[in-house]
Amino acid sequence: MRSLDKHISNMNCAFKDIKSNNFIDFIQSDYKGLIVISNKVTSHSNLLVIELYIKNQNSINANNVQSMWLPQSKLYLKILSISYFREDTNTSIDTSYMENIIKTTYIFDNVQIVSKPRMVKVSLRSDMAIVWIDIWDIQSSNLVKTLINCSFNVGSFIATIREANINLEVL
């Protein structure tokens, strides 16, 4: 994109039209694409404004424009109160079992898991487990904030999601 200052001004006008408090500070073009820097973390509607503006430029093939995304961080959560054994069996839970639960539970609909879930038995004599998951979230952690303290059913147990300080490695 040529004349980046003109594009900054035009995008800021588009933000003003939708009554957004965001504005574009800087645009950088490199071999990977465009980097658009705004005054604060932008909303989904503001991302759409930027994307539409870029796609409507004559010098850009709209089919080559991939979706916009915000910088992301890896965040850690733990799921408590899950039975270490599958319901009505002596088979312990495993990664594929937990991945299936996460994929089918509605509160995880917009969650992107970074790595495989890890399960650890609470104690040698316990039949309960703690499951650690790593997820991608934007830097303001909006998704994680909505998940923390949520509960969901796993068989006859009610599991609760808590924030974890650090990831537990597989023992």
C-alpha positions as CSV (number, residue, x, y, z in Angstrom):
1,M,0.0,0.0,0.0
2,R,1.4,3.3,-1.0
3,S,0.9,6.6,0.9
4,L,0.4,5.0,4.3
5,D,-0.4,8.3,5.9
6,K,-3.5,8.7,3.7
7,H,-4.7,5.2,4.6
8,I,-4.2,6.0,8.4
9,S,-6.3,9.1,8.0
10,N,-9.0,7.2,6.0
11,M,-9.2,4.3,8.6
12,N,-9.5,6.9,11.4
13,C,-12.4,8.5,9.6
14,A,-14.0,5.1,9.3
15,F,-13.6,4.6,13.1
16,K,-15.1,8.0,13.7
17,D,-18.1,7.1,11.5
18,I,-18.8,4.1,13.8
19,K,-18.2,6.2,16.9
20,S,-15.2,4.2,17.9
21,N,-12.6,5.5,20.4
22,N,-9.9,3.7,18.6
23,F,-7.6,5.3,16.1
24,I,-4.7,4.0,14.0
25,D,-1.3,5.3,15.0
26,F,0.9,3.5,12.5
27,I,0.9,1.1,9.6
28,Q,3.9,-0.9,8.5
29,S,4.1,-3.0,5.4
30,D,6.6,-5.8,5.0
31,Y,6.9,-9.1,3.1
32,K,4.5,-10.9,5.6
33,G,1.7,-8.3,5.2
34,L,0.5,-5.3,7.1
35,I,0.9,-4.4,10.7
36,V,-1.7,-2.0,11.9
37,I,-1.1,-0.4,15.3
38,S,-3.9,1.3,17.2
39,N,-4.1,3.4,20.3
40,K,-5.6,0.6,22.4
41,V,-6.8,-3.0,22.0
42,T,-9.3,-3.0,19.3
43,S,-12.7,-4.7,19.2
44,H,-13.9,-7.2,16.6
45,S,-16.0,-4.5,14.9
46,N,-12.9,-2.3,14.6
47,L,-11.0,-5.2,13.0
48,L,-13.8,-5.6,10.5
49,V,-13.5,-1.9,9.6
50,I,-9.8,-2.3,9.0
51,E,-10.3,-5.5,7.0
52,L,-13.0,-4.0,4.8
53,Y,-10.9,-0.9,4.1
54,I,-7.9,-2.9,3.1
55,K,-10.0,-5.3,0.9
56,N,-11.5,-2.2,-0.9
57,Q,-8.2,-0.9,-2.0
58,N,-7.6,-1.1,-5.8
59,S,-3.9,-2.0,-5.3
60,I,-4.8,-5.1,-3.2
61,N,-6.3,-8.4,-4.4
62,A,-9.1,-9.0,-1.9
63,N,-8.7,-12.7,-2.2
64,N,-5.2,-12.5,-0.9
65,V,-6.3,-10.7,2.3
66,Q,-6.4,-13.2,5.2
67,S,-8.4,-12.5,8.3
68,M,-7.2,-10.0,10.8
69,W,-6.1,-11.1,14.3
70,L,-4.9,-9.5,17.5
71,P,-1.6,-10.3,19.2
72,Q,-2.1,-13.3,21.4
73,S,-0.7,-14.8,24.6
74,K,-0.5,-18.3,25.9
75,L,-2.5,-18.6,29.2
76,Y,-2.8,-21.5,31.6
77,L,-6.0,-22.9,33.1
78,K,-6.7,-25.9,35.3
79,I,-9.9,-27.9,35.5
80,L,-10.8,-29.2,38.9
81,S,-13.2,-31.9,40.2
82,I,-12.8,-34.3,37.3
83,S,-12.8,-38.1,38.0
84,Y,-9.5,-39.7,37.2
85,F,-11.4,-42.7,35.9
86,R,-13.9,-42.8,33.1
87,E,-17.4,-43.2,34.3
88,D,-18.3,-46.8,35.3
89,T,-14.8,-48.1,34.4
90,N,-11.4,-48.6,35.9
91,T,-9.8,-46.9,32.8
92,S,-8.0,-43.6,33.6
93,I,-8.8,-40.5,31.6
94,D,-6.3,-39.6,28.8
95,T,-5.5,-36.8,26.5
96,S,-8.0,-37.8,23.8
97,Y,-10.8,-38.2,26.3
98,M,-10.2,-34.7,27.6
99,E,-9.8,-33.2,24.1
100,N,-13.2,-34.7,23.3
101,I,-14.8,-33.2,26.4
102,I,-13.3,-29.8,25.6
103,K,-14.5,-29.9,22.0
104,T,-18.1,-30.9,23.0
105,T,-18.5,-28.5,25.9
106,Y,-20.2,-25.2,24.8
107,I,-18.1,-23.0,27.1
108,F,-15.0,-23.9,25.1
109,D,-16.6,-23.0,21.7
110,N,-14.2,-20.1,21.0
111,V,-11.2,-21.6,22.7
112,Q,-8.0,-22.5,20.8
113,I,-6.0,-25.1,22.7
114,V,-2.2,-24.6,22.4
115,S,-1.1,-28.1,23.4
116,K,-2.6,-31.4,24.6
117,P,-4.3,-31.3,28.0
118,R,-2.3,-32.9,30.8
119,M,-3.9,-34.9,33.6
120,V,-2.5,-35.5,37.1
121,K,-4.1,-37.5,39.9
122,V,-4.8,-35.3,42.9
123,S,-3.1,-37.8,45.2
124,L,-2.2,-41.5,45.2
125,R,-5.4,-42.5,47.1
126,S,-7.7,-40.1,45.3
127,D,-9.9,-40.9,42.4
128,M,-10.0,-37.2,41.3
129,A,-7.7,-35.4,38.7
130,I,-6.6,-32.0,37.8
131,V,-6.4,-31.2,34.1
132,W,-4.1,-28.4,32.8
133,I,-4.8,-26.7,29.5
134,D,-3.0,-24.0,27.7
135,I,-5.0,-21.7,25.5
136,W,-4.5,-18.7,23.1
137,D,-6.1,-15.5,24.1
138,I,-5.7,-11.9,23.2
139,Q,-3.4,-9.9,25.4
140,S,-6.2,-8.4,27.4
141,S,-7.3,-11.9,28.4
142,N,-11.0,-11.4,27.8
143,L,-11.6,-15.1,26.9
144,V,-9.8,-16.4,30.0
145,K,-11.7,-14.0,32.2
146,T,-15.0,-15.4,31.0
147,L,-13.8,-19.0,31.6
148,I,-12.4,-18.6,35.1
149,N,-14.8,-20.0,37.7
150,C,-17.1,-21.5,35.1
151,S,-18.5,-25.0,35.8
152,F,-19.5,-27.7,33.4
153,N,-20.6,-31.4,33.7
154,V,-18.2,-34.2,33.0
155,G,-20.4,-37.3,33.5
156,S,-21.8,-37.1,37.0
157,F,-19.2,-34.6,38.2
158,I,-19.2,-30.8,38.1
159,A,-15.9,-29.5,36.9
160,T,-14.7,-26.0,37.6
161,I,-12.1,-23.9,35.7
162,R,-9.5,-22.0,37.6
163,E,-6.6,-19.9,36.6
164,A,-3.2,-21.5,36.8
165,N,0.1,-19.7,37.2
166,I,2.2,-22.0,35.2
167,N,1.9,-25.1,33.1
168,L,2.5,-28.5,34.7
169,E,4.7,-30.7,32.7
170,V,3.7,-34.4,32.2
171,L,5.0,-36.5,35.1
